[in-house]
Amino acid sequence: MTTEERITSSETRIFKAVFPNTTNHYDTLFGGTAMQLMDEVAFITATRFARKRVVTVSSDKIDFKKPIPAGTIIELIGKVVYVGKTSMKVNVEIYTEQMYSYERERAIVGDFTFVAIDELKKPIQIL
Ligand SMILES: CCCCCCCCCCCCCCCC(=O)SCCNC(=O)CCNC(=O)[C@H](O)C(C)(C)COP(=O)(O)OP(=O)(O)OC[C@H]1O[C@@H](n2cnc3c(N)ncnc32)[C@H](O)[C@@H]1OP(=O)(O)O
């Protein structure tokens, strides 16, 4: 499989409903919860790309562009955007969808870098 094919096949999408137990006093999704979900989808994307153990080494700027209200559906999309020697960068977007209409908008975006490691937790080549 080419690197491009691996990038395409490892693209990962997760849907969640935003319930009140994940919201703050503004009735919108907690920023920390959003970041945990983003790390999770990024981790799954990186693992599906590399098919090796990976750990998060860094998260880049995360932009919270729109609030995510309780009672909406969110879609998280993880995509590998850079492959280095032992590291790779995964871009994660969160889209908000209204439950009872087709209204949809991009709410949060950020990048996460992972390093592939061996049994001794030392960096190893991604490919
Ligand atoms: C009970 C139920 C609870 C449920 C709840 C569910 C929650 C569900 C969440 C799931 C989410 C899962 C997520 C799991 C993932 C972790 O949680 S992992 C835990 C957090 N991460 C760690 O502990 C990693 C700690 N760091 C390390 O161990 C070491 O730094 C590493 C990563 C092995 C790297 O070792 P190093 O000696 O620094 O490596 P070095 O050779 O200098 O660099 C290696 C590569 O990394 C790059 N790099 C190094 N530092 C950086 C940096 N700061 N920025 C960018 N690139 C960097 C280098 O450029 C190099 O890249 P290449 O040129 O080779 O491509």
The ligand as an ORCA input file, in Angstrom:
! r2SCAN-3c Opt
* xyz 0 1
  C     -10.715      4.130     32.496
  C     -11.282      4.583     31.177
  C     -10.794      5.898     30.776
  C     -11.320      6.244     29.423
  C     -10.672      7.425     28.907
  C     -10.662      7.339     27.469
  C      -9.679      8.288     26.948
  C      -9.324      7.813     25.636
  C      -8.219      8.646     25.192
  C      -7.454      7.858     24.259
  C      -6.305      8.664     23.923
  C      -5.182      7.721     23.693
  C      -3.991      8.496     23.651
  C      -2.871      7.533     23.960
  C      -1.634      8.199     23.872
  C      -1.064      8.623     25.165
  O      -1.868      8.874     26.130
  S       0.456      8.608     25.334
  C       0.728      9.413     26.879
  C       1.254     10.758     26.699
  N       2.517     10.734     25.989
  C       3.661     10.304     26.564
  O       3.710      9.877     27.701
  C       4.875     10.410     25.716
  C       6.051     10.865     26.552
  N       7.207     11.145     25.694
  C       8.085     10.179     25.373
  O       8.015      9.034     25.833
  C       9.199     10.556     24.425
  O       9.264     11.967     24.302
  C       8.979      9.937     23.012
  C       7.576     10.244     22.467
  C       9.178      8.419     23.042
  C       9.956     10.542     22.017
  O      11.230     10.289     22.521
  P      12.412     11.334     22.197
  O      13.675     10.759     22.716
  O      11.984     12.684     22.614
  O      12.425     11.209     20.618
  P      13.242     12.042     19.554
  O      14.142     11.020     18.895
  O      13.845     13.288     20.068
  O      12.060     12.463     18.532
  C      11.294     11.458     17.906
  C      10.364     12.125     16.923
  O       9.428     12.919     17.632
  C       9.448     14.261     17.149
  N       9.174     15.124     18.281
  C       9.756     15.092     19.481
  N       9.243     16.046     20.271
  C       8.299     16.685     19.541
  C       7.411     17.767     19.781
  N       7.375     18.386     20.955
  N       6.600     18.158     18.786
  C       6.591     17.552     17.587
  N       7.412     16.505     17.296
  C       8.254     16.089     18.266
  C      10.856     14.439     16.597
  O      10.902     15.483     15.634
  C      11.066     13.069     15.964
  O      10.342     13.002     14.736
  P      10.937     12.268     13.404
  O      11.896     13.209     12.766
  O      11.616     10.983     13.837
  O       9.723     11.993     12.554
*
